[in-house]
Amino acid sequence: MSKVVIRTPFAWNNCLKITARVIHQKVVGNVVKVTSRRRFTKKYGEQPLRRVTHCIFDLDGTILDTERMYHEVVGELCNKYGKKYTKELAKEMIGLTDHDVSQRLVKELLLPISASFFERELESACRKSLPFAPLRQGVEKLLTHLHKYKVPLALATNSTEPILRLHMMMRPKLFCLFHHKVCSSDSEVSRPKPFPDILLLTAARFAGKPKPTKCLVFEDSPTGVDAAVAAGMPVVMIPSLPGVDSKYRRKSTLFLNSLTEFKPQSFGLPAYLSVKSRN
């Protein structure tokens, strides 16, 4: 008698439950006969999806709620040259580096300037606004909790080092929780996300050099999810903007609307302590 567990294509739904079919089989001669079928549902957090030892966080859109502000800045720059930055175009730019955004917009919108000039204008505008972006819900609680239990943390971002330093100046205590930080401008990074280079380098800089499968990645963008999958790392997707392609619900290991929904024990990490109410 054998047992086969088949997960449904959309395993983790909006109710944070997983549904599967258990099929009991037996082999009679050369024929496999199904003797029984049973469906079951488990709530998210009841058992680990994966067991990890290290965590890697994206910055913009994941830790900081910068995406809306960033695309407002991009839109203002495009308007300056008489071009419209549409919502459809903005979706394609989520998670890309300033360099890649500038290259694509100058080409697709036929802007009357060079990509390098647009990039300089974009970086200058971002320096003035993005450091004041608020934290995303649940991120400070999660980072503090993981650090308390000595789970190694790192940052892997497509932002450049000058932009990262501005954020660090605004929130020094928060950024001190990370063991190390890797930017797209790092001399050892040859390709930014969606390529896996940044994430693999980030994992390699942890003490003990954990395997990619032991590093849990937190990302808000399709670009980041693609990078994590390419690196062979489990990934939690928390979209920062609505309208994410449904394929990323399937592609990510876990899809959440907010980090307030995240249960560390679902990846073998220390659980939050429950607070019992007093009568």
C-alpha positions in Angstrom: 0.0 0.0 0.0 1.4 3.4 -0.9 0.2 6.9 -0.1 0.5 9.8 -2.5 0.0 13.5 -1.5 -1.0 15.8 -4.3 -1.1 19.5 -3.6 -3.5 21.7 -5.5 -1.9 24.2 -8.0 -3.0 27.1 -5.8 -1.9 25.5 -2.5 -1.9 28.6 -0.4 -5.1 30.6 -0.9 -6.3 33.9 0.5 -7.6 32.2 3.6 -4.0 30.9 4.3 -5.0 27.3 4.1 -3.5 24.4 2.1 -5.7 21.8 0.5 -4.4 18.4 -0.7 -5.6 15.0 -1.7 -4.3 11.8 -0.2 -4.6 8.9 -2.5 -4.0 5.3 -1.2 -2.8 3.0 -3.8 -1.9 -0.7 -4.1 -0.2 -2.5 -6.9 -2.0 -5.6 -8.2 0.2 -7.3 -10.8 1.2 -4.5 -13.1 -1.8 -2.3 -12.4 -1.9 0.5 -9.8 -5.3 0.5 -8.2 -6.6 3.4 -6.1 -8.2 2.1 -2.9 -9.3 5.4 -1.3 -9.2 9.1 -1.7 -9.3 11.7 1.1 -9.1 15.5 1.0 -7.8 17.4 3.9 -7.1 21.1 4.7 -4.4 22.4 7.0 -4.2 26.0 8.3 -1.1 28.0 7.4 1.5 27.7 10.3 0.4 24.2 11.5 3.5 22.6 10.0 6.7 24.0 8.3 6.7 24.5 4.6 10.5 24.5 4.6 13.1 24.6 7.4 15.5 27.5 7.0 18.3 28.9 9.1 19.0 32.4 7.6 16.8 35.2 6.2 17.5 37.7 3.4 15.4 40.8 3.0 14.8 43.1 0.0 14.8 46.8 0.8 12.5 48.9 -1.3 8.9 47.8 -1.1 9.6 45.0 1.4 11.2 46.7 4.4 10.3 50.3 3.3 7.1 51.3 1.7 8.9 53.2 -1.1 7.3 51.8 -4.3 4.4 54.3 -4.6 6.8 57.2 -3.8 9.3 55.9 -6.3 6.9 55.6 -9.2 5.4 59.1 -8.4 9.0 60.5 -8.8 9.4 58.6 -12.1 6.0 59.8 -13.3 6.9 63.4 -12.5 10.2 63.1 -14.5 8.3 61.7 -17.5 5.7 64.5 -17.3 8.5 67.0 -17.3 9.4 65.8 -20.8 5.8 65.6 -22.0 5.4 61.8 -21.6 2.9 59.7 -19.7 4.1 57.1 -17.2 1.2 54.6 -17.3 0.3 52.1 -14.6 1.0 49.3 -17.0 4.5 50.6 -17.6 5.0 51.1 -13.8 4.3 47.4 -13.2 7.0 46.4 -15.6 9.5 48.7 -13.7 8.9 47.3 -10.2 12.1 45.9 -8.6 14.4 47.0 -11.4 17.5 49.1 -10.8 17.5 52.9 -11.6 19.9 52.1 -14.4 17.5 49.6 -16.0 14.4 51.8 -15.4 16.2 54.7 -17.1 17.3 52.7 -20.1 13.9 51.3 -20.7 11.9 54.5 -20.3 14.2 56.6 -22.5 13.8 54.0 -25.2 10.1 53.1 -24.9 8.9 56.7 -24.3 11.3 58.3 -26.7 12.5 60.8 -24.1 14.6 63.6 -25.6 17.5 63.0 -23.2 20.1 60.2 -22.6 19.4 57.4 -20.3 22.4 58.4 -18.1 21.0 61.9 -17.7 17.6 60.5 -16.8 19.2 58.2 -14.2 21.1 61.1 -12.6 17.8 63.1 -12.3 16.0 60.1 -10.9 18.7 59.4 -8.3 18.7 63.0 -7.3 14.9 63.1 -6.8 15.0 59.8 -4.9 17.6 61.1 -2.5 15.2 63.9 -1.4 12.1 61.8 -0.9 12.7 58.0 -0.4 14.6 58.2 2.9 11.4 59.5 4.5 9.4 56.4 3.4 7.5 54.6 6.2 8.2 51.0 7.2 5.9 48.3 5.9 3.5 46.8 8.4 5.0 44.0 10.5 8.6 44.3 9.3 10.1 45.9 12.4 8.4 43.3 14.7 9.7 40.5 12.5 13.3 41.8 12.2 13.5 42.4 15.9 12.1 39.0 16.7 14.5 37.1 14.4 17.5 39.1 15.7 16.5 38.4 19.3 16.6 34.6 18.5 19.9 35.0 16.7 18.6 34.2 13.3 21.2 35.6 10.9 19.8 38.4 8.7 21.1 40.1 5.6 19.9 42.7 3.1 20.0 42.2 -0.7 18.8 45.2 -2.7 18.9 46.5 -6.3 19.4 50.0 -4.8 22.8 51.6 -5.0 25.1 52.0 -1.9 24.5 55.9 -1.7 20.8 55.4 -1.5 21.2 52.6 1.1 23.4 54.9 3.2 20.6 57.5 3.3 18.1 55.0 4.6 20.7 53.8 7.2 21.1 57.3 8.4 17.4 57.6 9.0 17.0 54.3 10.8 20.4 53.2 12.2 19.0 50.9 14.9 16.9 48.9 12.4 19.8 48.5 9.9 22.2 47.4 12.6 20.1 44.2 12.9 21.6 42.9 9.6 24.8 40.9 9.5 25.6 42.4 6.2 24.1 44.3 3.2 24.6 43.8 -0.5 23.7 46.4 -3.1 23.5 46.2 -6.9 26.5 48.5 -7.0 28.7 46.1 -5.1 31.9 45.3 -7.0 31.2 41.6 -6.8 27.7 41.8 -8.3 27.8 41.4 -12.1 24.1 41.3 -12.7 21.2 42.7 -10.6 17.9 41.0 -9.9 16.1 39.2 -11.6 19.4 37.4 -11.9 20.4 35.4 -8.7 23.8 37.0 -8.3 23.0 39.4 -5.5 21.2 36.7 -3.4 23.9 34.1 -3.9 26.6 36.6 -2.9 24.5 37.6 0.1 24.2 34.0 1.2 28.0 33.4 0.7 28.8 36.3 3.0 27.1 34.7 6.0 29.4 32.9 8.4 29.3 29.2 7.6 28.1 29.9 4.0 24.6 28.3 4.3 23.1 26.5 1.3 20.7 28.5 -0.8 17.8 26.2 0.3 18.5 27.3 3.9 18.1 31.0 3.1 14.5 32.4 3.2 14.1 35.5 1.0 11.5 38.2 1.5 10.5 40.1 -1.7 7.7 42.4 -2.8 8.3 42.3 -6.6 8.2 39.8 -9.4 11.8 40.8 -10.2 12.8 39.7 -6.7 10.8 36.5 -6.8 12.4 35.5 -10.1 15.9 36.1 -8.5 15.1 34.0 -5.5 13.7 31.1 -7.6 16.8 31.3 -9.9 19.0 31.2 -6.8 17.2 28.1 -5.5 15.9 29.8 -2.4 12.5 29.7 -0.8 10.7 33.1 -1.1 7.9 34.9 0.7 6.2 37.4 -1.6 4.5 40.4 0.0 3.4 42.7 -2.9 3.8 46.4 -2.4 1.5 47.3 -5.2 -1.8 45.7 -6.3 -2.3 43.8 -9.6 0.5 41.2 -9.3 0.4 38.5 -12.0 -1.2 35.4 -10.6 1.7 33.2 -11.7 3.7 34.7 -8.8 1.3 33.3 -6.3 2.3 29.9 -7.6 6.0 30.8 -8.1 6.6 32.0 -4.6 6.8 29.6 -1.7 4.4 31.7 0.3 2.2 34.6 -0.8 1.0 37.1 1.8 -0.7 40.4 1.7 1.3 41.7 4.7 4.2 40.6 6.9 1.7 40.8 9.9 0.4 37.5 8.5 3.8 35.8 8.5 4.3 33.0 11.0 8.0 32.3 11.5 7.3 28.7 12.6 6.1 27.9 9.1 9.7 27.9 8.1 11.1 26.2 11.2 12.0 29.6 12.8 11.2 30.6 16.4 7.5 31.5 16.8 6.3 34.7 18.2 5.4 34.3 21.9 1.7 34.3 22.4 0.3 36.8 24.9 -2.3 35.3 27.1 -5.0 37.6 28.3 -5.6 37.9 32.0 -9.1 37.4 33.5 
